Amino acid sequence: MMSTKAFTLVPAIEREQLLSDRDRGLLECVECCGRNLYVGTSDCFVYHFLLEEKTLPGGSATFTATRQLHRHLGFKKAVSELRAASALSRLLVLCDGCISLVHMLSLEPVPSGARIKGATAFALNENPVSGDPFCVEVCIISVKRRTIQVFLVYEDRVQIVREVSTPEQPLAVAVDGHFLCLALTTQYIILNYSTGAAQDLFPFCSEERRPIVKRIGRQEFLLAGPGGLGMFATVAGISQRAPVRWSENVIGAAVCFPYVVALDDEFITVHSMLDQQQKQTLPFKEGHILQDFEGRVIVATSKGVYILVPLPLEKQIQDLLASHRVEEALVLAKGARRNIPKEKFQVMYRRILLQAGFIQFAQLQFLEAKELFRSGQLDVRELISLYPLLLPTSSSFTRSHPPLHEFADLNQLTQGDQDKVAKCKRFLMSYLNEVRSTEVANGYKEDIDTALLKLYAEADHDSLLDLLVTENFCLLPDSAAWLEKHKKYFALGLLYHYNHQDAAAVQLWVSIVNGDIQDSTRSDLYEYIVDFLTYSTDPDLVWRHADWVLQRSQEVGVQVFTKRPLDEQQSGFNPDDIISCLKKYPQALVKYLEHLVTERRLQKEEYHTHLAVLYLDEVLQQRPCTPDKDAEVTETQAKLRRLLQESDLYRVHFLMDRTRGAGLPLESAILHGKLEQHEEALRILVHELADFPAAEDYCLWRSEGRDPSYRQRLFHLLLAVYLGPGPAAPTRTVAAVDLLNRHAVEFDAAQVLQLLPGTWSVQLLCPFLMGAMRDSIHARRTTQVAVGLARSENLIYKYDKMKLKGSSVRLSDKKLCQMCQNPFLEPVFVRYPNGGLVHTHCAASRHTEPSSPSAGART
């Protein structure tokens, strides 16, 4: 158990104020109502005092009791109980089994002499059910065995309203509304005196200890339970709070929220209702009275009266926080909600949460600290300010006053322990990253993001780049100086870019690539610069660095032009200007022309011819001194052939002149084909190259998209070249046979048979002849089917015409158009298949058939 100072014991009435030397009476009971303090003695006197409370400069309280009147009640026995009924200005006094009514100030008995006889104990109903403001409800334990009586007490009279029997003899009673909480001989019960329903609570042995029954709130009671437990019970017979453990010999108990105060033979103990822990122990011998009066707790011996003055809850909470007892402080703060106005409580509680958060933070309990900071809505700059140099120089932040913690900075908090410093910085990184996109950051996002950037840069954290390439509020002057200090030049470039200073960013990155400054963040920084320029919308920036990127790599550098989005290529990047720039970089120029021709498909002769010439020059440079027709085709030569075949825009005659005598027969054949010089093209392929598959492919390529007769003419030309005079006649004969057998459908069989030598056997041409026959038969049958279908369709039309002619249409001035409902003025109309008649102009404007042939008829 850890001690908490919750109360201070202050004297209120000393013996010499209460009794003279010759008086032998002892203090028996106490009542307090506002400033009025009443004392009942063993010799049947009642004393009235006025209490005056003063607060000393140090904050402690003192009480002065001024004696007013005292009166002897005329009995020989002690005054057992006193209860004030302020609404009636009456004091109820139990003495010698009789409850008398006396005036609160004069202590005079009421003139009527009204009293309640036969009472051993009584309790006032602080939750009355009568509804009459000019009376109080009193519940007494009657001298009759096992009987409880309920009275209404007025200024000068009393009235019994209910008498209730109990299962055992009652020893103590408390009342709330219709509910009685009774300590019987062997148990505690709840009894509804209106309905008679009883609810057993728990056993109690009256022979072992004194019963305690205290009403502590609406429909809730505090009882002395078995095993030294203070038990809470509601009128429903259940407990909504955990019990508190007090002394086995407890004499009295009271509640001053959030504490239960208990009195035994030697001590006053204070227990929390919130966590059930004993918080304070005060030595107090010979005490026999402990009661609470409207929040004021009074204890008394037989010779004096004392008041337990509670320390303000805020002072208690601050003491707990100063002792680093965070959990207890938070529990106490939550419990204080019911005693403090809502707005004041919210302000106080938020501050307590933040103080607790900094205590947990100082103990490196980061998860707990984060939750407390979140709940207390921490101005995160309070936390950032602990870290030297993290807040921007332009920040106007000042720490909370009074301060939320006792630390000047992180170095003091960690006492220079670098391991702790590193842990605190990692926590701050995590915390700032979480809150930067929440409402917590509103109003000071610049401070948060700038601090986060500094932490990332100092720790060489990967998230630095993520922060800079997404939306952020890093302040440029502070952030730039910090990044430069930590040699984070690539990140500094990103910061410049985010702040629309692309020229500074690119220049910085260029310096890194050139080796002028060192930063190994990206090994592919050159490619990154090329990509950055590619998507830059600033033409001047691109042109300024175009030579630099091309000098380092023509193939990669040209991407600033070739991979640029099409919508941006139209502004500031004219292809002719780019081509002029690339003349110094032949590889880049080829790449760019390929981009224009094959990717963008620009239909401009100059680009196609230029690209073809560049391909041709490179092919000629790559060719050996002695041409070899079997040499492997290079990639550039393949590109040249593909361009010559697919493009129709280049200058054919110009290229033909360049290829003449260059030892490029296939390229020459393609160019002849472009000029429709098919016979010459096929001659080159067959006689010079002896490349028969290429000759067949040529026929297919040149006839693609043309009518069948054009393709047939090309194949006939190729057959003629195969069969004509020239070298390697046997090989060409085999090629001719293969051509006929593979492409039989492309030939006119009759013409072919006239061309073939008579020495060729039928068996040799069997595949060709079978294909030709099959094609001829298929064509004849297809034609027959088409003719048959046409005749059938014609017959259907004739039948429809006959049907229409067979039925007459009667038109008169009474017939109405079924669309506009107007009569026909001319013998011109449109008749729908359903028989409906409409004007020609109505039919032209609407295409819906009328619903009925007689819909417009007038009868």
Residue pairs with C-beta under 8 A, 6 or more apart in sequence:
1 277
1 278
1 279
2 323
2 325
2 328
3 279
3 280
3 281
4 270
4 279
4 280
4 316
4 319
4 320
4 328
5 280
5 311
5 316
5 319
6 259
6 270
6 279
6 280
6 310
6 311
6 316
7 256
7 259
7 261
7 268
7 270
7 280
7 282
7 297
7 308
7 309
7 310
7 311
8 60
8 61
8 308
8 309
8 311
9 268
9 282
9 284
9 299
9 306
9 307
9 308
9 309
10 60
10 61
10 62
10 63
10 306
10 307
10 308
10 309
11 63
11 304
11 305
11 306
11 307
12 37
12 51
12 63
12 65
12 298
12 304
12 305
12 306
12 307
13 37
13 39
13 49
13 65
13 304
13 305
14 303
14 304
15 303
15 304
17 49
17 65
17 67
18 27
18 39
18 41
18 47
18 303
18 304
18 305
19 25
19 41
23 43
24 43
25 41
25 42
25 43
25 44
25 45
26 41
26 42
26 302
26 303
27 39
27 40
27 41
27 42
27 289
27 300
27 301
27 302
27 303
27 304
27 305
28 40
28 41
28 42
28 78
28 79
28 80
28 302
29 39
29 40
29 79
29 80
29 81
29 82
29 289
30 37
30 38
30 39
30 40
30 82
30 289
30 291
30 298
30 300
30 305
31 37
31 38
31 40
31 82
31 83
31 84
31 91
31 293
32 38
32 51
32 84
32 293
32 294
32 296
32 298
33 84
33 86
33 104
33 293
33 294
34 86
34 294
35 50
35 51
35 52
36 48
36 49
36 50
36 51
36 84
36 104
37 48
37 49
37 50
37 51
37 65
37 305
38 46
38 47
38 48
38 49
38 82
38 84
38 91
39 46
39 47
39 49
39 82
39 305
40 46
40 47
40 78
40 79
40 80
40 81
40 82
40 93
40 95
41 47
41 78
41 79
42 78
42 79
42 302
43 72
43 78
44 72
44 73
44 74
44 75
44 76
44 77
44 78
44 79
44 95
45 70
45 71
45 72
45 73
45 79
46 70
46 71
46 73
46 79
46 82
46 91
46 93
46 102
46 107
47 67
47 69
47 70
48 67
48 68
48 69
48 70
48 104
48 105
48 107
49 65
49 66
49 67
49 68
50 65
50 66
50 68
51 63
51 64
51 65
52 63
52 64
52 65
52 66
53 61
53 62
53 63
54 61
54 62
54 63
54 64
55 61
56 62
60 309
61 309
63 307
65 305
68 105
69 105
69 106
69 107
70 107
71 102
71 107
71 108
73 79
73 93
73 95
73 100
73 102
75 95
75 96
75 98
76 96
77 95
77 96
78 95
79 93
79 94
79 95
80 94
80 95
80 121
81 92
81 93
81 94
81 121
81 122
82 91
82 92
82 93
82 94
83 91
83 92
83 122
83 124
84 90
84 91
84 92
84 104
85 91
85 92
85 124
85 136
85 153
86 104
87 133
87 134
87 136
88 134
88 135
88 136
88 153
88 154
88 155
89 103
89 104
89 105
89 155
90 101
90 102
90 103
90 104
90 110
90 153
90 155
91 101
91 102
91 103
91 104
91 107
92 99
92 100
92 101
92 122
92 124
92 138
92 153
93 99
93 100
93 101
93 102
94 119
94 121
94 122
97 117
97 118
97 119
97 120
97 143
98 115
98 116
98 117
98 118
98 119
99 115
99 116
99 117
99 119
99 122
99 138
99 140
100 109
100 115
101 109
101 110
101 114
101 115
101 153
101 155
101 156
101 158
102 108
102 109
102 110
103 110
110 155
110 156
111 156
112 156
112 157
114 154
114 156
114 157
114 158
115 158
116 122
116 138
116 140
116 151
116 153
116 158
118 140
118 142
118 143
118 144
119 140
119 141
119 142
119 143
119 149
120 140
120 141
120 142
120 143
121 140
121 141
121 171
121 172
121 173
122 138
122 139
122 140
122 141
122 173
123 138
123 139
123 173
123 174
123 175
123 215
124 136
124 137
124 138
124 139
124 175
125 136
125 137
125 138
125 139
125 175
125 176
125 177
126 175
126 176
126 215
127 176
127 177
127 218
127 219
128 136
128 137
128 177
129 137
129 177
129 178
129 194
130 137
130 152
132 152
134 154
134 155
135 152
135 153
135 154
136 152
136 153
137 150
137 151
137 152
137 153
137 175
138 150
138 151
138 152
138 153
138 158
139 148
139 149
139 150
139 151
139 173
139 175
139 180
140 148
140 149
140 150
140 151
140 173
141 147
141 148
141 170
141 171
141 172
141 173
142 148
142 149
142 163
145 169
146 165
146 166
146 167
146 168
146 169
146 170
147 163
147 164
147 165
147 166
148 163
148 164
148 165
148 166
148 170
148 173
148 180
148 182
148 191
148 193
149 160
149 162
149 163
149 164
150 160
150 161
150 162
150 163
150 164
150 193
151 158
151 159
151 160
151 161
152 158
152 159
152 161
153 159
162 193
162 194
164 180
164 191
164 193
164 196
166 182
166 184
166 189
166 191
167 184
167 189
167 198
168 184
168 185
168 186
168 187
169 184
169 185
170 182
170 183
170 184
171 183
171 184
171 185
171 206
171 211
172 182
172 183
172 211
172 212
172 213
173 180
173 181
173 182
173 183
173 213
174 180
174 181
174 213
174 214
174 215
174 221
175 181
175 215
176 215
176 218
176 219
176 220
176 221
176 235
177 219
177 235
178 192
178 193
178 194
178 195
179 190
179 191
179 192
179 193
179 219
179 235
180 190
180 191
180 192
180 193
181 188
181 189
181 190
181 191
181 213
181 215
181 221
181 223
181 233
181 235
182 188
182 189
182 190
182 191
182 213
183 204
183 206
183 211
183 212
183 213
183 223
184 204
184 206
185 206
186 203
186 204
186 205
186 206
187 200
187 201
187 202
187 203
187 204
188 200
188 201
188 202
188 204
188 211
188 213
188 223
188 225
188 233
189 198
189 199
189 200
189 201
190 198
190 199
190 201
190 233
190 235
190 236
190 237
191 197
191 198
191 199
192 198
192 235
199 236
199 237
200 237
201 223
201 231
201 233
201 237
202 225
202 226
202 231
203 226
204 211
204 224
204 225
204 226
205 226
209 224
209 248
209 249
209 250
210 224
210 250
210 251
211 223
211 224
212 222
212 223
212 224
212 250
212 252
212 253
213 221
213 222
213 223
214 221
214 222
214 223
214 253
214 254
214 255
215 221
216 222
216 232
216 255
217 255
219 234
219 235
219 236
220 232
220 233
220 234
220 235
220 240
221 232
221 233
221 234
222 230
222 231
222 232
222 253
222 255
222 260
223 230
223 231
223 232
223 233
224 230
224 231
224 250
224 253
225 231
225 243
227 248
228 245
228 246
228 247
228 248
228 250
229 243
229 244
229 245
229 246
230 243
230 244
230 245
230 246
230 250
230 253
230 260
230 262
230 271
231 239
231 243
232 239
232 240
232 241
232 243
233 239
234 240
241 273
242 276
243 276
244 260
244 262
244 271
244 272
244 273
244 276
244 278
245 271
245 276
245 278
246 253
246 260
246 262
246 264
246 269
246 271
246 278
247 262
247 264
247 267
247 269
249 264
249 265
250 262
250 263
250 264
251 263
251 264
251 265
251 287
251 288
251 290
252 262
252 263
252 287
252 288
252 289
252 290
252 291
252 299
253 260
253 261
253 262
253 263
253 290
254 260
254 261
254 290
254 291
254 292
254 297
255 261
255 273
255 292
256 292
256 295
256 297
256 308
256 310
257 273
257 335
257 338
257 339
258 272
258 273
258 274
258 332
258 335
258 336
259 270
259 271
259 272
259 273
259 279
259 310
260 270
260 271
260 272
260 273
261 268
261 269
261 270
261 271
261 290
261 292
261 297
261 308
262 268
262 269
262 271
262 290
263 284
263 287
263 288
263 289
263 290
263 299
265 285
265 287
266 283
266 284
266 285
267 281
267 282
267 283
267 284
268 281
268 282
268 283
268 284
268 287
268 290
268 299
268 308
269 278
269 280
269 281
269 282
270 278
270 279
270 280
270 281
270 282
271 277
271 278
271 279
272 278
272 279
272 331
272 332
272 335
273 335
274 331
274 332
274 334
274 335
275 328
275 331
277 328
282 308
284 299
284 306
285 301
286 301
286 302
286 303
287 299
287 300
287 301
288 300
288 301
288 302
289 298
289 299
289 300
289 301
290 297
290 298
290 299
291 297
291 298
292 298
296 307
297 307
297 308
297 310
298 305
298 306
298 307
298 308
299 305
299 306
299 307
299 308
300 306
313 332
313 333
313 336
313 339
313 340
314 348
316 332
317 329
317 332
317 333
317 336
317 352
320 326
320 328
320 329
320 332
321 329
321 352
321 355
321 356
321 359
324 359
324 363
326 356
326 359
326 360
326 368
329 352
329 356
330 352
330 353
330 356
333 348
333 349
333 352
333 353
334 349
336 345
336 348
337 345
337 349
340 348
350 376
350 377
351 376
351 404
352 376
353 372
353 373
353 375
353 376
354 372
354 373
354 376
354 378
354 382
354 400
354 404
355 404
355 405
356 372
357 368
357 369
357 370
357 372
357 373
357 376
357 378
358 369
358 404
358 405
358 407
359 405
360 366
360 368
360 369
360 372
361 369
361 383
361 424
361 427
362 405
362 407
362 413
364 420
364 423
364 424
366 423
366 427
366 430
369 427
370 427
370 431
370 434
373 380
373 383
373 431
374 440
377 440
378 440
379 397
379 400
379 444
380 431
380 432
380 435
380 440
380 441
380 444
380 447
380 448
381 391
381 395
381 397
381 444
381 447
382 399
382 400
382 404
383 428
383 431
384 390
384 391
384 428
384 432
384 447
384 448
384 451
385 391
385 397
385 399
386 407
386 409
386 410
386 413
387 409
387 410
387 424
387 425
387 428
387 451
387 455
388 409
388 410
388 411
389 454
390 450
390 451
390 454
390 455
391 397
391 447
391 450
391 451
392 446
392 447
392 450
392 475
392 478
393 477
393 478
394 475
394 477
394 478
395 444
395 447
397 444
397 447
407 413
410 421
410 424
411 421
413 420
413 424
414 420
414 421
414 424
425 455
425 458
425 459
426 459
428 451
428 455
429 452
429 455
429 456
429 459
429 461
429 463
432 448
432 451
432 452
432 455
433 452
433 463
435 441
435 448
436 445
436 448
436 449
436 452
441 448
445 473
446 473
446 474
446 475
448 473
449 467
449 472
449 473
449 474
450 473
450 474
450 475
450 478
450 479
452 467
453 464
453 467
453 468
453 472
453 474
453 479
453 482
453 483
453 495
454 478
454 479
454 482
455 461
456 463
456 464
456 467
457 464
457 482
457 483
457 486
457 488
457 491
458 486
464 488
464 491
465 490
465 491
465 494
465 521
467 474
468 474
468 491
468 494
468 495
468 498
469 494
469 498
472 498
474 495
474 498
476 495
476 499
479 495
480 492
480 495
480 496
483 489
483 491
483 492
483 495
484 492
487 517
487 518
487 519
488 519
488 521
489 508
489 509
489 511
489 512
489 517
489 519
489 521
490 508
490 509
490 512
490 519
490 521
490 522
490 525
491 521
492 508
493 504
493 505
493 506
493 508
493 509
494 505
496 502
496 504
496 505
496 508
497 505
497 532
502 536
502 538
502 541
503 538
503 541
503 544
505 532
506 529
506 532
506 533
506 541
506 545
508 517
509 525
509 528
509 529
509 532
510 529
510 545
510 548
511 517
512 518
512 519
512 525
513 525
513 526
513 529
513 552
522 528
526 549
526 552
526 553
526 556
527 556
529 545
529 549
530 549
530 556
530 557
530 559
530 560
531 559
531 563
533 541
533 542
533 545
533 546
533 549
533 560
534 559
534 560
534 563
534 564
535 564
535 565
536 542
537 568
539 571
539 572
539 573
542 560
542 572
542 573
543 581
546 557
546 560
546 581
547 581
549 556
549 557
549 560
550 557
550 558
550 582
550 584
550 585
550 588
551 557
554 585
554 586
554 587
554 588
554 591
555 587
555 588
555 591
557 585
557 588
558 582
558 585
558 587
558 588
558 591
558 592
561 569
561 573
561 578
561 582
561 592
561 595
562 591
562 592
562 595
562 599
564 573
566 600
575 596
575 602
575 607
578 592
579 589
579 592
579 593
579 610
582 588
582 589
582 592
583 589
586 614
589 614
590 611
590 614
590 615
590 618
593 607
593 610
593 611
593 614
594 611
594 639
596 602
596 604
596 607
596 611
597 607
597 608
597 611
597 643
597 647
603 649
604 649
605 649
605 650
605 651
608 643
608 647
608 649
608 650
609 649
609 650
609 651
609 654
609 655
611 643
612 640
612 643
612 644
612 647
612 650
612 655
613 655
613 658
615 636
615 637
615 639
615 640
615 643
616 640
616 655
616 658
616 659
616 662
616 664
616 667
618 636
619 634
619 636
619 637
619 640
619 664
620 662
622 634
622 636
622 637
623 631
623 663
624 631
627 663
629 665
629 689
633 641
640 667
641 666
641 667
641 670
643 650
644 650
644 655
644 667
644 670
644 671
644 674
645 670
645 701
648 674
652 671
652 674
652 675
653 675
655 671
656 668
656 671
656 672
656 675
659 667
659 668
659 671
660 668
665 684
665 685
665 688
665 689
666 684
666 685
666 689
666 691
666 694
668 684
669 680
669 681
669 682
669 684
669 685
669 689
669 694
669 698
670 681
672 678
672 680
672 681
672 684
673 681
673 698
673 701
673 702
678 702
678 714
678 717
679 717
679 721
681 698
682 695
682 698
682 699
682 717
682 718
682 721
683 721
685 691
685 692
685 694
685 695
685 698
686 692
686 695
686 718
686 721
686 722
686 726
686 732
686 735
687 721
687 726
687 727
690 728
690 731
692 735
692 738
692 739
695 718
695 721
695 735
696 718
696 739
696 742
696 743
698 714
698 718
699 711
699 714
699 715
699 718
699 746
700 711
702 714
703 710
703 711
703 714
711 746
712 746
712 747
712 748
715 739
715 743
715 746
715 747
716 747
716 748
716 751
716 752
718 739
719 736
719 739
719 740
719 747
719 752
719 755
720 755
721 732
722 732
722 733
722 735
722 736
722 739
723 732
723 733
723 736
723 755
723 756
723 757
726 732
737 760
737 764
737 765
740 747
740 752
740 765
740 767
740 768
741 765
741 767
741 768
741 771
744 767
744 768
744 769
744 770
744 771
744 772
744 775
745 771
745 772
745 775
747 768
747 772
749 768
749 769
749 772
749 776
752 768
752 772
756 765
762 769
809 829
809 831
809 837
811 824
811 827
811 829
811 837
813 823
813 824
814 823
814 857
814 858
815 823
815 824
815 837
815 856
815 857
816 822
816 823
816 824
816 856
816 857
816 858
817 823
817 824
817 837
817 838
817 839
817 842
817 856
818 836
818 837
818 838
818 850
818 852
818 855
818 856
819 838
819 839
819 842
819 843
819 846
819 850
820 838
820 839
820 842
821 856
822 839
824 837
824 839
828 840
829 837
829 838
829 839
829 840
830 837
830 838
830 839
830 840
830 842
830 843
831 837
832 838
832 849
832 850
833 849
834 849
834 850
834 852
834 853
835 853
836 849
836 850
836 852
836 853
836 855
836 856
837 853
837 856
838 850
850 856
